[in-house]
């Protein structure tokens, strides 16, 4: 007798078991609403939204015609905003017809995977990964293929990717700046990746697509240039969400963009639209689309986030932690004093400090700090980070 849920559901649950446990059954899940804790877990806002964001919504909420809040799809005005912005930002002549508005990057990824992946197709993703890549590949009927980034630098391991690509490979997902490491993949690495994918596609007479998750591409530190993978490989899907740069992840608006050199664009356009409709109506709501012209120009204060990054990095390093300095995003990967990172996360929790264990992201022995909290929270947490580190050293690895 079959059970109440599908086999696929069980596989999806298994792929996300670690993060689901943390979100629903951890000490953090029980204490997250307490006042006075230092919560560095998830990229949620810890301060009031920027005034410009509120003003944008206020400016566009009043209906201007009877269709103001009617069904919305890929509205012409919204597509033109994104295409114009990308033309300046990426210096690539994106066309409005190649922009597909979505409920953030998650919906965009689901639509793209549904468009190009057949049952049994392999999709490569890079580890340590964002939590949901594996599950989303499974949900599309694909086979997830996990490739570890280079140890230490967390750069792309091109040799490993090359060896993993076979006759069933359909796509490679890369995320730059990368969550959780903050790594930005350099131009020379992306150029080599593009040449590899092009060569593999020609040899097999089957396109290996590149899915470029650029959710954090407007959050870059130290004035570093941001090379988009799409600039190097025409068979790419650019995925973006505004939730990160606005620090408003609950406002679900993002997009898929096809570069103008994408082969067979006409058929891909039709498929993307169909999947948007079938995938839970994956279009942003009316108000967000009306306001997009304003939203596209709003930025969080990158210098403010860089100062918080630098303060945390310097202080934690002085305590004795090994810290990977992020080049972008608002996340920082830190080596745990114990290999059992979940045990160390519990030790931090005794000091009212909450971070995400690296084991939820396939990087055991580490933990991730999100530095969206304010300066006061950071300063309040530093004594606890110090005490927890000294306690961990005194207790020894055997206690972990």
N, C-alpha and C positions, 0 to 999 in steps of 0.2 A: 504494500500500500504506500502510495506516495505521501509525503509530508505536506504541511500547509504552505510551505514556501519552496521556491524553485532551487535546484542545485546551484544555479548561478548566484542566487542570493547568499547561499552558504559560502561560496567562493569569495564573494565580495566582502562578506563579514570577516572571513578569515584574513583577507588582505589588509583590512583596517582594524584588526583586533586590538593592536597596541594603542593606537590613538583613540579608538572608541572607549577603551578601558580608562585612559587618562581623562577624557572629556566627561565620562559619566560615573566612574567608580573610584577615582583617586581622591587623595586628601584635598587636592585643589578643588575638585568638583563639589566637595562638601563645604569648603570654606570660602569659595570664590566671592560670595556676597558680603563677607565680613569687612567691616571698616578697619582701616589701619594696616592691612596686609600690603606687602610689596609684590604686586602681580606682574611678572614679566613673561607671561605665557603666550598670549595671542595678540595679534596686531589690531587691537581695538583702541579707539580713542580713550584717553584718560583725562582729557581736558575738553572744554566746550568747543563745538565745531567753529571753524573760521567764519567770521561775519560775512565774508563774500559768498560762502556756500548758502547760508540762510537767506541772504539778499537775493541770490539767483532763484531760489525756489519761490520766494515771495513775489518776485517780478513776473514769474510765469504761471503762477497757480490760478490766477483769475482767468476764466474762460473768455476767449476772444471770438469764438464761433460755436455753433452747435455740435461740431465734430471734435471739439478740443480734447475730450476724454473718450473718444471712440477707440475701437481697436487700432493698435499701432503695429506696423511691421518695420521694414527698413525704410524709414521716412526720408524723403529726398533731402530735406534741410539737414537732418542729422548726418546723412552720408556725406554731404558736401562739407560740413564742418570737419569731420574726421579726415577726409581726403585732403583738404586744404592744410590742416594741421600736420599731417604726415608728410606732405610735400616739402614743407619748410623744415620739419624736424629730421626727416630721414633723407631728404634730397633725392627722393624717388618719386616719379610722377604717378602716384596712385590715382586711380579713377574712382569717382563716386559710386559707380555701379559695382565696384569690387569691394565695397565696404558693407559688412553685415553686422548690424547692431544686435547685441546679445545682453542677457542678464549676467554681466560680469564675465570673467575669464573661465569660470567653471562651465557655464553653458556653452561658451565658445569652443572649449576643448571637446565637450560632448558632441557638439554638432560636427566639428571637423573629423573626429574619430568615426562617427557614424557615417560620414560621407565617403571616407576612403578605405575603411577597414572591412574586409569580408571575414566570415568565421574562419579561424585558424591562421589568419595573418599575424605576423609578429610585429610588435612595436617596441623599439628600444627606448629605454629611459635611463637617466643617469642617477646614480646613488652616491651620496644621500639625497633622497628625492623629497619633493613636496608630498604630503601624506596621501593624496588621492590619485596619483597617476596610475598606479597598478590597478586599483579598482575600476577606474574609468576605462582603461584598456579592456579589462575583463567584461565590463558592461557593454562594450561595443562588439563583443564576440572575438576580440583579439587575444593574442598570447603575449603577456608581458615578458620582456627580456631586460633584465637588470644588469647594467654595466657600471662598475665602480669607477668613480673619479680617481685621479692619481692621488696617492697618499701624500699628505702634507700640503701640497699646493691646491688640491681639489680641482685641478684643471681637467679638461676632457682627456680621456685616455683614447687617443685616436687609434692606436694599434688594437686595443680591445674592441672598439666599435667596429673596426674593419673586419676583425675575425668573427664578430657576431652576426654580421650581415650575410644573409643567405637567400635562397630562392623564395622564402616566405616572408622576408622582411618587407614591410609596407611603409614604415615611417620611423623617424627618430625624433624624440621630444627632447629639446634642451631648454633650459630656464636660465636666463642671464639678464640682470644680476640674479644670482642663484639663491634660492631659499633651501637650506638654512645657512649656507656658508658665506653669502654675500659676495661670491666670486663673480667677476666680469670676465667672460672669455675674450681673449685678445684677438685682434684682426687676423694675425697670422694663423692662429689655430682654426678660426672659422673659415678662412680661405682653404686651408688644407682639408677641413671637413667637407666643404662644398665640392672640392675636386674629387674626393673619395666617393661621395654620394652620386655625383654625376657619372663617374666611371662605373660604379656598381650598377646604376640604372641602365646605362648603355649596354653593358655586358649581358644583363638578364632580360633586356627589352621590357623592363617593368619599372616604373618610376618608384624610387624610394623618396618619399616626401620628408621634408623637414618641418616640424611643428615648433615654432619659436614662441615660447611663453615669455612675454616681455612685460609682465605685470609690474615689475619694479624699475623699469627702464628710465623713469623720470626721477628716481631716487638714487643718485650717484654722488659720491663724495670726492673731495680733494681735486675737484675740477677735471676728473678723468673723462676722457672721451668715451662715449658708449657706441661701440660698433654693433649694429643690428645684424644678426645672422641672415636676415632676409636680403641684405645688401649683396651677399655673396652667392646666393643660390636661388634661382627663380622659382623652383618647385617648392616654395615655402608658404606656410600659412602663418601670418603674424597674429598673435593672440595678445589682447591687451584688456585691462580693466582700469577704470578710473578710481576704484575704491581705495587703492593704496596711496596714490598721490594726493587724494582729497582727505585721507584718513577717515573715510566714511564707508567701511566695507559693507554695511547694511544697505547702502544705496546701490543697487545692482545694475550697473551699466558698463558695458565694455564692447569690444568688437572683434571681428575677424577681418583681416585685410589680405587681399590677394595682390601680389606684385604684378605690374603690367606685363612682365614677360612670362607669367604663368601659362604653360601650355593648356589647351583645351578649357580655357576659362568659361566659355559659354555653358558647357555641360556642368562644370563644377559649380557655377553660380546657381543653376537650377536645383542641383542637389542640396546645396547649403540652405537655400530657401525652404525646400521641402522638409529638411531635417529640423530647421527652426520651428516650423509649424507643428511637426509631429513630436518634437522633443519638449513637450510641455509649454508650447508657445514661447519660445526662447527669445523674445524681444523685450527690450526695456519698456517700462510703463510710459504713459503719455507725458507726464510732467517731466521726467528725466530727459526725454527726447526734446521737448520744447526748450528746456534749459541748457541743452548741451553746448550751445555756442558760448554761454557764460562759463559753464563748468570746465570746458577744455582749457581755459586760460588760468584757472585757479591752481596754485601749488602750495603744498605745505612748505614751511621754512626749512630748506635743506641744511642751511648753516646751523640752525637750532638742533637738528638731529645729529649733525656731525659733531657738535660740541658734546652732546650726550654720549655719543659713541666714544669719543676720545676720553671723556671723563671715566666712563666705565672701563675701557680698555686699560688705561693707565693705572687705575686703582686696583683692578683685579690682578694685573700683572705684578704690581708691587706686593700684593698679598702672597702671590706664589702660583696663581692659576696660569695655565697656558691658554692664550687667547688668540683666535684667528681674527685679524683685523678685517672687517668687511669693507669691500669697495663700493657696495651699494646695498639696497634693502634697508630695513630697520631691525635686522636680526644679527646676532653675534653668536658664534659657535665657540664654546669653551670646553676644554678638557676637564673631566671630573677627576678629583683626587682618587676616587675609587673607580675601578673598571665597571663595577655594578652601578651604573648611573642612576637607576631607579632608587636604589638605597640612598645615594647621596641626595637625590631630590627630596626624599623624605626627611633627611637631616636638615636640609635648607628649610623645609616646611616648619620644623620646630622653631625656627627663627623668623617665622612669618614671611618667608621668601618663597616665591613659586616660579619655577621655570619648567620647561618641557624636557623630559629625558631624551637623550639622543637615540636610545633604542627604539623610540617611536618612528625615527627617521632613518633607521638602518645605519646609525653611526654610534654604536655602544661606546661607553666610556667617555661620553661628552654630554653636554646639555646646551640647550638654546635659550638665549636671553633675547627678549623683544624689548627694544628701548623706546617704545612709544610712551611709557610713563614719564611724568615730569621730573624735573631736577630734584624736588623734595623727596620723591619716592626713591630715587637713585641714592641720594645721600643717606636716607634712613636705612637703606638696605646694606650699605657697605660694611658697617660693623658686624652684621649678621653673616655676610659672605666671609669676612675675616675669621670670625669665631668658628663657623662651620668648617672652614678649611683646616684650621688648627686642630679641631676635634677629629676630623677625618685622618689627619696625619698621626695624631696620638693613638687613635683606635687601631690604625693599621688596616691594610687591605684584607686581612683575614676576617675583620668584622663586617666587611661589605658583602 
